[in-house]
Amino acid sequence: MNAWAVLGSVFAVHLLAMLSPGPNVLVVTQTAASRARRAGVCAALGIATGAALMSSAALAGLGFVFGEFAWLHAMLKLVGGGYLVYLGVRLWRSARAPAALGPPPDAVARTDWRAFGLGLVTNLTNPKALLFYGSVFAALFGPDAPRWLKLAAIGVIAANSTAFHVALACLFATPRAQAGYRRIKPAVDRIAGAGLAALGLRLMLPSR
């Protein structure tokens, strides 16, 4: 798999993973809906910073681990693909679950810096984030992957997260958009779930 294919796969998997509501989406929508667009954007930037830190941590030890245990790459490729399939199936099955967009009073950020911190902490304390990044990177990067490609992948994730969550904050700053999202949530979850499952299966299949 060439460098552009690797970066494209990182972009696609990460984008699909962000499409369905989770803690990060909930924080951005709550902050944007309860305060203003600026606070929602600050929360989005905090989430993007957390994504860059978590993806960096996931990549930090891969070269050493793969160098010491060559067989681990093939196993982690299967595990990573299986995890993506699991996420896809779960998203599909929960597509009709109602979206909880109302912000609880104690979760409302009162300043822009608090909004940034709320987004950052939410992403850094998500127990599934590091597993997700580790699974994807283990499946896509071999032991001889160049450093520039790994750094570029982190850049793709940071840019992806920034663009997506900032756009989400701007969108959910209007009450009309909230009602529209509730109507299309099942379709969004099913599209994201099917895409993640398909990408997971592709990672699990032997490469030619």
SEMI-550583 format. One record per residue (C-alpha): x, y, z; residue number from 1; residue in three letters. Coordinates in steps of 0.2 Angstrom, whole numbers, always signed. Example, Ala and Ser with C-alpha at 12.3 -4.5 7.8 and 13.67 -1.06 7.14 Angstrom:
2
NODE      x      y      z  nuza  pakol
NODE    +62    -22    +39     1    Ala
NODE    +68     -5    +36     2    Ser
//
This chain:
208
NODE      x      y      z  nuza  pakol
NODE     +0     +0     +0     1    Met
NODE     +8    +17     -6     2    Asn
NODE     +9    +32     +5     3    Ala
NODE     -6    +41     -3     4    Trp
NODE    -17    +25     -1     5    Ala
NODE    -12    +24    +18     6    Val
NODE    -16    +43    +21     7    Leu
NODE    -32    +41    +11     8    Gly
NODE    -37    +26    +22     9    Ser
NODE    -33    +35    +38    10    Val
NODE    -44    +50    +32    11    Phe
NODE    -58    +39    +27    12    Ala
NODE    -58    +28    +43    13    Val
NODE    -57    +43    +55    14    His
NODE    -70    +53    +46    15    Leu
NODE    -82    +38    +46    16    Leu
NODE    -79    +36    +65    17    Ala
NODE    -83    +54    +68    18    Met
NODE    -99    +54    +59    19    Leu
NODE   -109    +45    +72    20    Ser
NODE   -113    +54    +89    21    Pro
NODE   -101    +50   +103    22    Gly
NODE    -94    +59   +118    23    Pro
NODE    -85    +72   +107    24    Asn
NODE   -100    +75    +96    25    Val
NODE   -111    +77   +112    26    Leu
NODE    -99    +90   +119    27    Val
NODE    -98   +100   +104    28    Val
NODE   -117   +100   +101    29    Thr
NODE   -121   +104   +119    30    Gln
NODE   -108   +118   +120    31    Thr
NODE   -114   +126   +104    32    Ala
NODE   -132   +124   +108    33    Ala
NODE   -131   +130   +126    34    Ser
NODE   -120   +145   +123    35    Arg
NODE   -114   +152   +106    36    Ala
NODE   -104   +147    +90    37    Arg
NODE    -88   +153    +97    38    Arg
NODE    -89   +142   +113    39    Ala
NODE    -93   +127   +102    40    Gly
NODE    -78   +131    +91    41    Val
NODE    -67   +131   +106    42    Cys
NODE    -73   +114   +111    43    Ala
NODE    -70   +108    +94    44    Ala
NODE    -52   +114    +95    45    Leu
NODE    -50   +105   +111    46    Gly
NODE    -56    +89   +104    47    Ile
NODE    -44    +91    +89    48    Ala
NODE    -30    +94   +101    49    Thr
NODE    -34    +78   +110    50    Gly
NODE    -35    +68    +94    51    Ala
NODE    -18    +74    +89    52    Ala
NODE    -11    +69   +106    53    Leu
NODE    -20    +52   +106    54    Met
NODE    -15    +47    +89    55    Ser
NODE     +3    +52    +93    56    Ser
NODE     +3    +41   +108    57    Ala
NODE     -4    +27    +98    58    Ala
NODE    +10    +28    +85    59    Leu
NODE    +24    +31    +98    60    Ala
NODE    +28    +13   +101    61    Gly
NODE    +23     +4    +85    62    Leu
NODE    +40     +4    +77    63    Gly
NODE    +49     -4    +93    64    Phe
NODE    +35    -17    +96    65    Val
NODE    +35    -22    +77    66    Phe
NODE    +53    -23    +77    67    Gly
NODE    +54    -35    +92    68    Glu
NODE    +39    -45    +88    69    Phe
NODE    +36    -47    +69    70    Ala
NODE    +22    -58    +71    71    Trp
NODE    +12    -45    +80    72    Leu
NODE     +8    -34    +65    73    His
NODE     -2    -48    +57    74    Ala
NODE    -12    -51    +73    75    Met
NODE    -15    -33    +76    76    Leu
NODE    -21    -31    +59    77    Lys
NODE    -34    -44    +62    78    Leu
NODE    -38    -36    +79    79    Val
NODE    -39    -18    +71    80    Gly
NODE    -51    -24    +57    81    Gly
NODE    -62    -34    +69    82    Gly
NODE    -63    -19    +80    83    Tyr
NODE    -69     -8    +65    84    Leu
NODE    -82    -21    +61    85    Val
NODE    -88    -21    +79    86    Tyr
NODE    -90     -2    +79    87    Leu
NODE    -99     -3    +62    88    Gly
NODE   -111    -16    +68    89    Val
NODE   -114     -7    +84    90    Arg
NODE   -118     +9    +75    91    Leu
NODE   -130     +0    +63    92    Trp
NODE   -139     -8    +77    93    Arg
NODE   -141     +8    +88    94    Ser
NODE   -146    +19    +73    95    Ala
NODE   -164    +21    +79    96    Arg
NODE   -159    +26    +97    97    Ala
NODE   -164    +44   +101    98    Pro
NODE   -150    +57   +100    99    Ala
NODE   -148    +65   +117   100    Ala
NODE   -143    +83   +112   101    Leu
NODE   -150    +93   +127   102    Gly
NODE   -136   +100   +138   103    Pro
NODE   -136    +96   +156   104    Pro
NODE   -133   +111   +167   105    Pro
NODE   -117   +105   +175   106    Asp
NODE   -109   +101   +157   107    Ala
NODE   -111   +119   +150   108    Val
NODE    -95   +127   +148   109    Ala
NODE    -95   +145   +154   110    Arg
NODE    -80   +152   +146   111    Thr
NODE    -71   +149   +130   112    Asp
NODE    -56   +141   +139   113    Trp
NODE    -67   +130   +149   114    Arg
NODE    -75   +125   +132   115    Ala
NODE    -58   +121   +125   116    Phe
NODE    -53   +111   +141   117    Gly
NODE    -70   +102   +141   118    Leu
NODE    -67    +96   +123   119    Gly
NODE    -49    +91   +127   120    Leu
NODE    -53    +81   +142   121    Val
NODE    -67    +73   +134   122    Thr
NODE    -56    +66   +120   123    Asn
NODE    -41    +62   +131   124    Leu
NODE    -52    +52   +144   125    Thr
NODE    -61    +42   +130   126    Asn
NODE    -56    +24   +134   127    Pro
NODE    -59    +19   +116   128    Lys
NODE    -49    +33   +107   129    Ala
NODE    -32    +25   +110   130    Leu
NODE    -38     +8   +105   131    Leu
NODE    -46    +15    +89   132    Phe
NODE    -30    +24    +84   133    Tyr
NODE    -19    +10    +88   134    Gly
NODE    -30     -3    +79   135    Ser
NODE    -30     +8    +63   136    Val
NODE    -12    +12    +63   137    Phe
NODE     -7     -6    +67   138    Ala
NODE    -17    -12    +52   139    Ala
NODE    -10     +1    +40   140    Leu
NODE     +8     +4    +46   141    Phe
NODE    +22     -9    +44   142    Gly
NODE    +38     -9    +54   143    Pro
NODE    +47     +0    +40   144    Asp
NODE    +34    +14    +38   145    Ala
NODE    +44    +30    +36   146    Pro
NODE    +43    +43    +50   147    Arg
NODE    +36    +57    +39   148    Trp
NODE    +21    +46    +34   149    Leu
NODE    +17    +43    +52   150    Lys
NODE    +18    +62    +56   151    Leu
NODE     +7    +65    +40   152    Ala
NODE     -6    +53    +47   153    Ala
NODE     -6    +63    +63   154    Ile
NODE     -8    +79    +53   155    Gly
NODE    -23    +71    +43   156    Val
NODE    -31    +66    +59   157    Ile
NODE    -29    +83    +67   158    Ala
NODE    -35    +92    +52   159    Ala
NODE    -49    +80    +50   160    Asn
NODE    -55    +82    +68   161    Ser
NODE    -53   +101    +67   162    Thr
NODE    -63   +103    +51   163    Ala
NODE    -77    +91    +56   164    Phe
NODE    -80    +97    +74   165    His
NODE    -79   +116    +70   166    Val
NODE    -92   +113    +56   167    Ala
NODE   -102   +103    +68   168    Leu
NODE   -101   +118    +81   169    Ala
NODE   -107   +130    +68   170    Cys
NODE   -121   +119    +62   171    Leu
NODE   -128   +115    +79   172    Phe
NODE   -128   +133    +84   173    Ala
NODE   -145   +135    +76   174    Thr
NODE   -160   +126    +84   175    Pro
NODE   -167   +122    +67   176    Arg
NODE   -152   +111    +64   177    Ala
NODE   -155   +101    +80   178    Gln
NODE   -172    +96    +74   179    Ala
NODE   -166    +91    +57   180    Gly
NODE   -152    +80    +64   181    Tyr
NODE   -164    +70    +75   182    Arg
NODE   -174    +66    +59   183    Arg
NODE   -159    +60    +49   184    Ile
NODE   -149    +51    +64   185    Lys
NODE   -154    +33    +58   186    Pro
NODE   -148    +36    +41   187    Ala
NODE   -132    +44    +47   188    Val
NODE   -128    +30    +59   189    Asp
NODE   -132    +16    +46   190    Arg
NODE   -121    +24    +33   191    Ile
NODE   -106    +26    +45   192    Ala
NODE   -109     +9    +52   193    Gly
NODE   -109     +1    +35   194    Ala
NODE    -93    +10    +30   195    Gly
NODE    -83     +6    +45   196    Leu
NODE    -88    -12    +44   197    Ala
NODE    -83    -13    +26   198    Ala
NODE    -66     -5    +30   199    Leu
NODE    -63    -17    +44   200    Gly
NODE    -66    -32    +33   201    Leu
NODE    -54    -25    +20   202    Arg
NODE    -41    -23    +33   203    Leu
NODE    -44    -41    +39   204    Met
NODE    -42    -49    +21   205    Leu
NODE    -25    -54    +15   206    Pro
NODE    -16    -41     +5   207    Ser
NODE    -11    -45    -12   208    Arg
//
